[in-house]
Amino acid sequence: ADAVPFWARQGFAALPAALPPGYGAGARLMERALRD
């Protein structure tokens, strides 16, 4: 299932990075800034 919208609502943003093929075609590397 496409989980990107779920994680985006949690404050994560998808990065334009290629992941290894084992992650699947819809996989996205995501990050979220940490608070101080």
Buried (B, 14 or more C-beta within 10 A) or exposed (E): EEEBEEBBEEEBEEEEEEEEEEEEEEBBEBEEEEEE
